[in-house]
């Protein structure tokens, strides 16, 4: 268990360096995977097609799977270690605020974190002692939960070092590590039972740390008593907003793996994103689904559910390229990765000739940003294939290997039609 002295002496910077080292190891493994495919497996398949060549190709493919699995697992380790570093930084900042208050109130805090007064015990001094003690307790709670979660997840990842199934390594092991990092950050936030403590906790953080948590956990902060109203308003989109970014993230995280917004016999990734926007307050555009510049859908085939024979939804509602073009052409804009925030849309654009069903420059997939971690990693959720809070950095090499090079475009929806 993390104690008072342990927290004071913790070195989050060393953990950051360790996380960076694990990321580099993951990248090196992926370089080896790509080399095996580009210079071994691919040429063997084309130029050495007898049994010997096939056997050699199979051996290289097995080695590539081992390296790919290791790359994705080590990336998961980096996520957990980086999450622990962030949690300890927040906890240390809160603890320092407690010690600063103790000094200002002429109180003492011993090596166990116990708060005492050297003067006469009065009602005021008791109030001050409780204020300091609550912050010390909160700082230790944050550090302990992060340490416990990180230890459990790292033990699990350490036990999976012999995993050779890339799909399991990426979707299960790295996916769970990604969620553990977010769980640590969420648990750094007080539960809200004491709004005064929440207010003091928030004030103890640096502006940069506050912004990190706003990007990582917008839903929890926006609904937490004690967080300043201006912060909550900004999280939802600011004064005069036309839709609610927090409500969108809430809806996506609640429905990423069900059939909400689905249409039969369709790839529903873009339908899901459109439904999420609609559920968060974005108004439909156009009266008929067959209009050229419409963004709408009906419950039945035809015009907004009235049963008139026609399309179930407009082209912009259900097609990735069409939704991108509609939103950018109707008030929205593309944003660079370092400006992305929860509620933005993610579009994948084909940048290769590997897939015969796609052409370079074609946008073919839509997802939604649901978090950004303190290290800048964008987490997204999607439908078909359904995924929750998965890592853009952690999955990019796999996507390039399986689908070819992809350009990633981020779009901020800013409706101008109402």
PyMOL commands that set and color helices and strands:
alter all, ss='L'
color gray80, all
select helices_A, chain A and resi 4-9+12-47+51-104+123-158+166-187+195-204+207-216+218-222+229-236+245-255+269-279+315-318+320-329+337-339+392-403
alter helices_A, ss='H'
color red, helices_A
select strands_A, chain A and resi 107-109+115-117+333-335+345-350+363-372+378-382+387-391+406-412
alter strands_A, ss='S'
color yellow, strands_A
deselect
rebuild
show_as cartoon
